Amino acid sequence: MYIVVKHNISNPAKFWETAQAAMPTLPKDVKLHSTLPNHEGSNAVCLWEANSIDAVKEAIEPLLGQMSKNEYFEVDAKKAIGLPK
């Protein structure tokens, strides 16, 4: 399933540094497809693929939860445009 995470980031410098460093340590069943930040780095939307929203939350919240408020939702793949194949 595809999951979107909307990040409202309170500490952009630390958030992006931490996110970049964490990429190699992500669980194999949680895949990041794209990250779309604004110019200031204070907001971003990310597209993930995983078995559940909880799997993505468990990967993200311990690392980034103190630096951003994160909103998660499952993508309706039947209505989506441009999902990875």
C-alpha positions in Angstrom: 0.0 0.0 0.0 1.0 3.6 -0.5 1.1 6.1 2.3 1.5 9.8 2.2 3.0 11.7 5.2 2.6 15.4 5.5 5.3 17.0 7.6 5.0 20.3 9.4 8.6 20.8 10.4 9.6 22.9 13.4 13.4 22.5 13.1 14.2 22.1 9.3 18.0 21.9 9.6 17.9 19.1 12.2 14.9 17.3 10.5 16.6 17.1 7.1 20.0 16.1 8.6 18.3 13.3 10.6 16.2 12.1 7.7 19.2 11.9 5.4 21.2 9.9 7.9 18.3 7.5 8.6 17.8 6.5 5.0 20.1 3.5 5.1 18.6 2.2 8.4 15.0 2.1 7.3 13.3 -1.3 7.6 13.4 -3.3 4.3 9.6 -3.4 4.2 9.3 0.4 4.3 10.2 2.2 1.1 10.4 5.9 0.5 9.5 6.8 -3.1 9.6 10.6 -3.1 10.1 13.6 -0.8 8.7 16.9 -1.9 9.8 19.8 0.5 9.0 23.5 0.2 12.0 25.9 -0.3 12.3 26.6 3.4 12.2 22.9 4.4 9.5 23.6 6.9 6.9 21.5 5.1 7.1 18.4 3.0 5.0 15.6 1.6 6.5 12.1 1.3 5.2 9.1 -0.6 6.0 5.7 1.1 5.2 2.1 0.3 4.7 -0.3 3.2 2.3 -3.0 4.5 0.6 -0.5 6.9 0.4 3.1 8.1 1.7 1.8 11.4 4.9 0.4 9.7 5.7 3.9 8.4 4.9 5.6 11.7 7.2 3.2 13.6 10.0 4.1 11.2 9.4 7.8 11.2 8.2 8.9 14.6 11.2 7.9 16.8 13.5 9.8 14.4 11.5 12.8 13.4 8.5 13.1 15.7 10.2 15.7 17.9 11.0 17.9 14.9 7.7 17.7 13.0 4.0 17.1 13.3 3.2 14.3 10.9 -0.1 13.4 9.3 -0.5 10.0 7.7 -3.0 8.7 5.2 -3.4 5.7 2.9 -3.5 6.6 -0.8 -6.5 5.5 -2.8 -4.5 3.8 -5.5 -7.6 3.5 -7.8 -8.0 7.3 -7.9 -4.3 8.2 -7.7 -2.3 9.5 -10.7 1.4 8.9 -11.1 2.1 6.2 -8.5 5.3 4.2 -9.0 4.8 1.0 -11.0 
